[in-house]
Amino acid sequence: MPLPEILQSKGPSLTFLLSLAVVIMATKTRFVLDLNTRVKVIHASERDKLSVKQIMKMFNVGKTQVYEILKKKTEILMRWENCANGKIKR
């Protein structure tokens, strides 16, 4: 079986191309959700009984971010009740 054209050329090495592919696949823009949106995530989980996968799609965030929000829900809800400005991000 002949080698693919990219491997026959004297261009970048295979190691370089594979490492570049890993970097491209691992790069994802992370969205920092404001306080109001984090409360909406908690409500979607508790009131609407949505799964983590559904919440991920709804808010365009990753699984880890959803789980972190749900793990810190008491802290987030306390900050939301005490804060007049729900637009803060951190």
Residue, then its C-alpha position, 0 to 999 in steps of 0.5 A: m500500500p503506497l504511503p499518503e502523499i503528505l508522508q512521501s514529501k520532505g515537508p513536516s515530520l509525522t511527529f510534528l503533524l501528529s502533535l499539531a493535530v493534538v493541539i488543534m483537537a484540544t483547543k476549545t474556547r471556554f465560556v465564562l458564565d456570569l452569575n445569572t447564567r450559573v443560577k439558570v444552570i442550577h435551575a435547569s438541573e433541579r427544577d427542569k430535571l435536565s441532564v448534564k448533556q442537555i445543559m451542556k448543549m443549552f448553555n454551550v459549555g463543557k461537562t466539567q463546567v456544568y459539574e463544577i457549577l452544580k458542586k458549588k451551587t450553595e455558594i453560587l446561590m448565596r452570592w446571587e442572593n446577596c449581589a445586586n449585579g448578576k453580570i459578574k463573572r468571577 
